[in-house]
Structures are given as structure tokens and as C-alpha cells.
């Protein structure tokens, strides 16, 4: 079933992990934010 997308975001230790699933294609985006 094309057109189904699921997004999940988790924030831990100033790091944000975003999982994106679109059309059965797993896309992992990892971003870290540090305060200076």
C-alpha cells in the first residue's frame, strides 16, 4: 500500500533520532544537538 508513512522521533541526551518509513523504504535520520 503506497502512500503509508510512519514517523517516530525520540529525544535523548540532546540527541534526536528520527525514523521515517515511506512506501516500505526505511530512512533513518540521526541528528545531535549540543549546547555551547
N, C-alpha and C positions, 0 to 999 in steps of 0.2 A: 504493500500500500504506500505509494509515493505521496509525499506531502505531509508525512508524520514527522514531527520534530520534537525532541525532548531536550531540555536544558537543565543542568544542575550546577549550582555554584556553592563552593564551600570556602569559608574564610577561616584560616588557622595560622597562628604565628605570623600575622601580617602577610600571609601568602594566600592568594586566591586561585583556586583550581576550578576551571570551567570545563564541563564535559558537554559536548554538543553532538547529538545524534540526528542526522538528517538523511532520509532516504536509505537508511541502513548503513550509512557511512559514518564510522566513528571518527570524531575530530576532538582531539584533546588540546586545550589551550591552557598553559600554565603561566601565571604571572605573579611576580613577587613585588611587594611594595615595602620599601624600607623608609623609616622616618629619619631624616638627618638633623 
